Amino acid sequence: MVALIITIAIMFTLKGLLQNLKTANSWNMHQDEIAYAYVQFDRFLHANKSDKSYTEPKYSNAKKSCFAIKSGKELKHYAIQQYQSMIRVTTNKGGHMPLLLNVSDAKFETSADTIKILITEKDQRKSELFFKLKEEKTINEKESKG
């Protein structure tokens, strides 16, 4: 009888530990996904040291942030936006690069040199991502001087 009581107590303890482990694992996964999306987009913006990326606030709104990357004489325009349950980067010529999945809502703020993304995930967790870029006028001024 004592062995049965001890076995039941151990089973309940293990069940509680496994539930705590599941909860901790889901929290770590969230942080990893947000960090990975940040690193992936930041690498995309600064892939080549010679490229110049800048925001385009006049084309941006609360649903998307527009930016451009100038590589040599080539200029490519992009938008980062929510599509269904993902945050993605698109071009004006088609195609997309998914950055983050399981998003229920996203709001974008674009200033002269910053993109800010306010993310609400499906499990109601909230995150903010900030990306610092150059100002378009600063890039154009440097090129005209140089």
Phi, psi and omega in degrees: 000318179297319179297322179294318179295318178296318179298316179296318179297319179295320180298315179295321178295315178296321178298315178297319179295320179294321177296319177296321179295319177298315180297314180297321180296320180292325177293318178296322180298319179301311182297321180294318181295315179296315179297318180296318178298318179298310182296318181299314181290320179297319176295322178297317180294325186240039183300313178245135181298332182280343179289148178239120179250139179213156181280159175232076185298332182292339178258358185263161175206193182290344181264342181202154172243128180258145178208166180227152175235123180256119179240103186066238177262355182272132180240123179242134180258140182225162172224140172249128187204168174270135174228117186053244183251029179225156169259131183218160174254131179234162173249166177282356179255004180104171182085160177205160176235109178292138178250319186212135180253172178062044179256129177266331180204148176214139176235140185242139175231126182237123176248190183298332183220012184220142169247126178241130179239121176260116187247134170242121181274169183299333178268017174073010173285146183240144179218157175234133176241135178237134177232127181262125178236182176272164173272142181301317182294326178295317179296312180296323178295316180296319182291323181288331178281327193261000000 
